[in-house]
């Protein structure tokens, strides 16, 4: 796995957890490509022990995944260093900041290649 160089241990841990949740959601999407309606995805907030589920359509998930620095979270679960890019009643889309955290999100994006 790619290394994340930052002096903030908490931000590092949260970002690594978020990228791991994103990988889980990529697998969920892959297995549900032909399914219509709402699909259960895991919250990508990075909070240790969070097991919240966000139901969304595959088109909504693709909207979240349009940027390698963007993550799907339950409303209110975004980290203090993230920017809320989009709010819906069921989910928020947060974006990693420029610098080491954003660069790590870019490097670990399963869709980059």
Sine and cosine of phi, psi and omega as CSV:
sin_phi,cos_phi,sin_psi,cos_psi,sin_omega,cos_omega
0.00,0.00,0.54,-0.84,0.00,-1.00
-0.90,0.44,0.51,-0.86,0.02,-1.00
-1.00,0.03,0.50,-0.87,0.04,-1.00
-0.87,-0.49,0.92,-0.40,-0.02,-1.00
-0.99,-0.17,0.96,-0.28,0.07,-1.00
-0.44,-0.90,0.37,-0.93,-0.02,-1.00
-1.00,0.00,-0.18,0.98,-0.02,-1.00
-1.00,-0.10,0.98,-0.21,-0.08,-1.00
-0.89,0.46,-0.61,0.79,0.00,-1.00
-0.91,0.41,-0.72,0.69,0.02,-1.00
-0.89,0.45,-0.61,0.79,0.03,-1.00
-0.89,0.46,-0.77,0.64,-0.02,-1.00
-0.87,0.49,-0.71,0.70,0.00,-1.00
-0.87,0.49,-0.72,0.70,-0.03,-1.00
-0.91,0.43,-0.66,0.75,0.05,-1.00
-0.89,0.46,-0.69,0.72,0.03,-1.00
-0.88,0.48,-0.65,0.76,0.01,-1.00
-0.89,0.46,-0.70,0.72,-0.03,-1.00
-0.92,0.39,-0.53,0.85,0.06,-1.00
-0.93,0.37,-0.66,0.75,0.05,-1.00
-0.90,0.43,-0.59,0.81,0.03,-1.00
-0.88,0.48,-0.64,0.77,0.04,-1.00
-0.88,0.47,-0.65,0.76,0.05,-1.00
-0.87,0.50,-0.73,0.69,-0.02,-1.00
-0.91,0.42,-0.55,0.83,0.07,-1.00
-0.88,0.47,-0.64,0.77,0.05,-1.00
-0.92,0.40,-0.64,0.77,0.05,-1.00
-0.87,0.49,-0.73,0.69,0.00,-1.00
-0.88,0.48,-0.69,0.72,-0.01,-1.00
-0.84,0.54,-0.64,0.77,-0.02,-1.00
-0.98,0.20,-0.18,0.98,-0.07,-1.00
-0.87,-0.50,0.29,0.96,-0.10,-1.00
-0.80,0.60,-0.54,0.84,-0.06,-1.00
-0.99,-0.12,0.17,0.99,-0.06,-1.00
-1.00,-0.07,0.71,-0.70,0.08,-1.00
-1.00,-0.07,0.33,-0.95,0.06,-1.00
1.00,0.04,-0.36,-0.93,-0.07,-1.00
-1.00,0.10,0.65,-0.76,0.01,-1.00
-0.86,-0.51,0.67,-0.74,0.02,-1.00
-0.99,0.15,0.84,-0.54,0.09,-1.00
-0.89,-0.46,0.42,-0.91,0.03,-1.00
-1.00,0.07,0.55,-0.84,0.09,-1.00
-0.90,0.44,0.73,-0.68,-0.02,-1.00
-0.99,-0.17,0.53,0.85,-0.15,-0.99
-0.95,0.31,-0.42,0.91,-0.02,-1.00
1.00,0.03,-0.03,1.00,0.04,-1.00
-0.96,0.26,0.86,-0.51,-0.03,-1.00
-0.85,0.53,0.80,-0.60,0.02,-1.00
1.00,0.00,-0.07,1.00,0.04,-1.00
-0.92,0.38,0.78,-0.62,0.05,-1.00
-0.77,-0.64,0.48,0.88,0.01,-1.00
-0.93,0.36,0.57,-0.82,0.03,-1.00
-0.92,-0.38,0.68,-0.73,0.07,-1.00
-0.90,-0.44,0.87,-0.49,0.07,-1.00
-1.00,-0.01,0.79,-0.62,-0.02,-1.00
-0.45,-0.89,0.29,-0.96,0.06,-1.00
-0.98,0.21,0.28,-0.96,0.05,-1.00
-0.91,0.42,-0.55,0.84,0.08,-1.00
-0.90,0.44,-0.64,0.77,0.05,-1.00
-0.90,0.43,-0.65,0.76,0.03,-1.00
-0.90,0.44,-0.64,0.77,0.04,-1.00
-0.89,0.45,-0.56,0.83,0.08,-1.00
-0.87,0.49,-0.70,0.71,0.03,-1.00
-0.88,0.47,-0.71,0.70,-0.11,-0.99
-0.98,0.19,0.07,1.00,0.00,-1.00
-0.90,0.44,-0.39,0.92,0.03,-1.00
-0.83,-0.56,0.70,-0.72,-0.05,-1.00
-0.93,0.37,-0.29,0.96,0.02,-1.00
-0.99,-0.13,0.10,1.00,-0.05,-1.00
-0.99,-0.17,0.57,-0.82,-0.03,-1.00
-0.69,-0.73,0.53,-0.85,0.02,-1.00
-1.00,0.00,0.82,-0.57,0.03,-1.00
-0.68,-0.73,0.43,-0.90,0.17,-0.99
-0.90,0.43,0.62,-0.79,0.01,-1.00
-0.77,0.64,0.77,-0.64,-0.01,-1.00
1.00,0.00,-0.08,1.00,-0.04,-1.00
-1.00,-0.07,0.03,1.00,0.00,-1.00
-0.92,0.39,0.57,-0.82,0.04,-1.00
-0.95,0.31,0.43,-0.90,-0.04,-1.00
-0.88,0.47,-0.42,0.91,-0.03,-1.00
-1.00,-0.02,-0.08,1.00,0.03,-1.00
-1.00,0.02,0.36,-0.93,0.10,-1.00
-0.96,-0.29,0.77,-0.64,0.07,-1.00
-0.97,0.24,0.88,-0.48,-0.05,-1.00
-0.99,-0.11,-0.44,0.90,-0.07,-1.00
-0.38,-0.92,0.68,-0.74,0.03,-1.00
-0.83,-0.55,0.72,-0.69,0.11,-0.99
-0.78,-0.63,0.32,-0.95,0.06,-1.00
-0.86,0.51,-0.55,0.83,-0.05,-1.00
-1.00,-0.04,-0.38,0.93,-0.08,-1.00
-0.36,-0.93,0.34,-0.94,0.15,-0.99
-0.89,-0.47,0.42,-0.91,0.15,-0.99
-0.91,-0.41,0.86,-0.52,0.02,-1.00
-0.92,-0.39,0.43,-0.90,-0.03,-1.00
-0.83,-0.56,0.69,-0.73,0.08,-1.00
-0.93,0.37,0.54,-0.84,0.02,-1.00
-0.97,0.25,0.27,-0.96,0.14,-0.99
-0.89,0.46,0.37,-0.93,-0.01,-1.00
0.96,-0.27,-0.33,-0.94,-0.12,-0.99
-0.85,0.52,-0.62,0.79,-0.04,-1.00
-0.93,0.37,-0.71,0.71,0.04,-1.00
-0.91,0.41,-0.64,0.77,0.02,-1.00
-0.90,0.43,-0.61,0.79,0.05,-1.00
-0.90,0.43,-0.68,0.73,0.04,-1.00
-0.86,0.50,-0.66,0.75,0.04,-1.00
-0.88,0.48,-0.75,0.67,-0.08,-1.00
-0.92,0.39,-0.50,0.86,-0.07,-1.00
-0.99,-0.15,0.12,0.99,0.01,-1.00
-0.93,0.37,0.87,-0.49,-0.02,-1.00
-0.87,0.49,-0.33,0.94,-0.03,-1.00
-1.00,-0.02,-0.18,0.98,0.04,-1.00
-0.99,0.12,0.49,-0.87,-0.04,-1.00
-0.22,-0.98,0.00,0.00,0.00,0.00
